[in-house]
Amino acid sequence: MLIVGLNGSPRKNGNTAEILGAALAEAKALGADTLLLQVSEGVGAARTAFCTHCSSPCKGVCYQGTALEEMFNLLRRADAVIMGSPVYFGTVSAQLKAFWDKTRKLRSELALVNVVGAAVTVGGARFGGQEGTLRTLHNMLLVQGMILVGDGHVSADAGHFGVCAQQPAKDDTEVFKRVPILVRRVVEVARATESLRKGRRAQA
């Protein structure tokens, strides 16, 4: 099983990375292979920063032969994706939105259909737009046909939308209670839906 973390923060070692690092460590402890991708590096390597809808269907011309193409190829192998973003003006970061806009080719190929998706976010205040940002992350995952899960598990409680943190994330003790629950759910659902992805990939 491969679980990919997507760090949507422009800061490689910031609060979002702190949460994703904890999530991937938990996934590894549960037997999964893990990768953390810094989306700003992928977007920065593309020939254009933002999707301009230059072809339909998308041919991926703007990122062919770049680190962004390598990241998308890794996503094609993923059984689950945990996507994280800081709250910027009540929504996701520009870097993450630019990255996800460029996944049009993956969408046309159905590459992420039935991949499990979950979300984490961190804001500057306790009520700093985290839930709205999680909903935006969920929408991005759903439009790719992914299987969305929140931070609920039978070993704990039904949960909510995902993991919400207040910066500095390392001092938010509630986060590190919720992260393991979220990851248990991600791994459980990824295992239960493995045959769906194998069948689709065999047909690709």
C-alpha positions in Angstrom: 0.0 0.0 0.0 1.3 3.5 -0.9 0.0 6.5 0.9 1.1 9.9 -0.5 1.1 13.1 1.6 0.7 16.3 -0.4 2.1 19.4 1.4 0.2 22.3 0.0 2.1 24.9 2.0 4.9 26.9 0.4 6.9 26.2 3.5 8.6 22.9 3.3 9.0 22.5 7.1 6.1 24.5 8.4 2.9 23.6 10.3 1.3 21.6 7.5 4.4 19.5 7.0 4.4 18.8 10.8 0.9 17.3 10.6 1.5 15.4 7.4 4.8 14.0 8.9 2.9 12.7 11.9 0.2 11.2 9.6 2.7 9.4 7.4 4.7 8.1 10.4 1.4 6.6 11.6 0.7 5.1 8.2 4.2 3.6 8.1 3.7 2.0 11.5 0.5 0.4 10.1 2.5 -1.2 7.3 2.1 1.3 4.4 4.8 2.7 2.2 4.7 6.5 2.3 5.9 9.5 0.3 5.6 13.2 1.1 5.4 15.5 -1.9 6.1 19.3 -1.7 3.6 20.6 -4.2 5.3 24.1 -4.5 8.4 22.4 -6.0 6.3 20.6 -8.6 4.4 23.7 -9.6 7.6 25.7 -9.7 9.1 23.3 -12.1 6.2 23.5 -14.6 6.6 25.8 -17.7 3.6 27.8 -16.6 2.6 28.3 -13.0 -1.1 28.1 -13.5 -3.3 26.0 -15.7 -4.4 27.9 -18.8 -6.6 25.1 -20.3 -4.3 25.1 -23.3 -5.6 21.8 -24.6 -8.8 19.7 -24.2 -8.4 17.0 -23.2 -5.2 18.0 -21.3 -2.0 16.7 -22.8 0.2 17.8 -19.9 2.4 19.8 -22.2 3.3 22.4 -19.5 4.9 19.9 -17.2 6.3 17.1 -19.5 9.8 16.1 -18.4 9.6 18.0 -15.1 9.4 17.2 -11.4 5.7 17.9 -11.6 5.2 15.0 -14.1 7.2 12.8 -11.7 4.8 13.7 -8.9 1.8 13.0 -11.0 3.2 9.6 -11.9 3.6 8.9 -8.2 0.0 9.8 -7.6 -1.0 7.3 -10.2 0.4 4.6 -8.0 -1.2 5.8 -4.8 -3.7 3.8 -2.8 -4.5 6.9 -0.6 -3.7 10.6 -0.6 -3.6 12.8 2.5 -3.7 16.4 1.3 -2.8 19.3 3.5 -3.0 23.0 3.3 -2.6 26.1 5.5 -5.6 28.4 5.6 -4.9 31.4 3.3 -7.8 33.9 3.2 -10.3 31.3 4.2 -9.3 28.6 1.7 -6.4 26.5 0.3 -3.0 27.9 -0.7 -2.4 29.2 -4.2 0.3 26.6 -4.6 -2.0 23.7 -3.9 -4.8 25.0 -6.1 -2.3 25.5 -9.0 -1.0 21.9 -8.5 -4.5 20.4 -8.4 -5.7 22.4 -11.4 -2.9 20.7 -13.4 -4.2 17.2 -12.6 -6.7 17.5 -15.4 -4.9 14.8 -17.4 -5.1 12.4 -14.4 -8.8 13.1 -14.2 -9.4 12.3 -17.9 -7.5 9.0 -17.4 -9.6 8.2 -14.2 -6.2 7.8 -12.5 -7.4 8.7 -9.1 -10.8 7.1 -9.1 -11.3 5.0 -6.0 -8.1 6.2 -4.4 -8.8 7.1 -0.8 -8.6 10.8 0.1 -8.3 12.6 3.4 -7.5 16.2 4.4 -5.7 18.2 7.1 -5.4 21.9 7.5 -3.9 24.5 9.9 -4.9 28.1 10.6 -3.5 31.0 12.5 -6.4 31.0 15.0 -8.6 28.4 16.6 -11.5 29.4 14.4 -9.4 30.6 11.5 -11.2 29.1 8.5 -10.1 25.5 8.9 -13.4 23.8 8.3 -14.1 25.8 5.2 -10.6 24.9 3.9 -11.2 21.2 4.6 -14.4 21.4 2.6 -12.5 22.9 -0.3 -9.9 20.1 0.0 -12.7 17.6 0.0 -14.2 19.1 -3.2 -10.9 18.8 -4.9 -10.6 15.2 -4.0 -14.2 14.4 -5.0 -13.9 15.9 -8.4 -11.2 13.3 -9.1 -13.6 10.5 -8.1 -11.8 9.7 -4.9 -13.2 7.9 -1.9 -13.4 10.6 0.8 -12.9 9.8 4.5 -12.9 11.9 7.7 -11.2 11.5 11.0 -13.6 8.8 12.4 -12.9 5.2 13.2 -14.6 2.4 15.1 -11.7 2.4 17.6 -12.5 6.0 18.6 -15.5 8.0 17.4 -17.4 9.0 14.3 -15.1 12.0 13.8 -15.7 15.1 11.7 -14.3 16.4 8.4 -10.6 15.8 9.0 -7.8 17.1 11.1 -7.9 20.9 11.9 -5.0 22.5 13.7 -4.0 25.9 15.1 -0.5 27.1 14.6 2.0 26.3 15.9 0.8 22.8 15.1 3.4 21.1 17.3 1.8 22.7 20.3 -1.8 21.7 19.4 -2.3 18.5 21.4 -5.7 17.8 19.9 -4.1 17.4 16.5 -1.9 14.5 17.6 -5.0 12.8 19.0 -6.9 13.1 15.8 -4.1 12.3 13.3 -3.8 8.6 14.3 -7.6 8.2 14.0 -7.7 9.7 10.6 -4.8 7.5 9.4 -6.4 4.3 10.8 -9.5 5.1 8.8 -7.5 5.9 5.6 -5.6 2.6 5.9 -8.7 0.6 6.7 -10.6 1.9 3.7 -7.6 1.6 1.4 -7.3 -2.0 2.2 -11.0 -2.6 1.8 -11.1 -1.0 -1.7 -7.8 -2.4 -3.0 -9.6 -4.6 -5.6 -11.3 -1.5 -7.1 -8.0 0.2 -7.9 -6.4 -3.0 -9.1 -9.2 -3.7 -11.5 -9.2 -0.1 -12.9 -5.4 -0.1 -13.3 -5.4 -3.4 -15.0 -7.7 -1.9 -17.7 -5.6 1.3 -18.1 
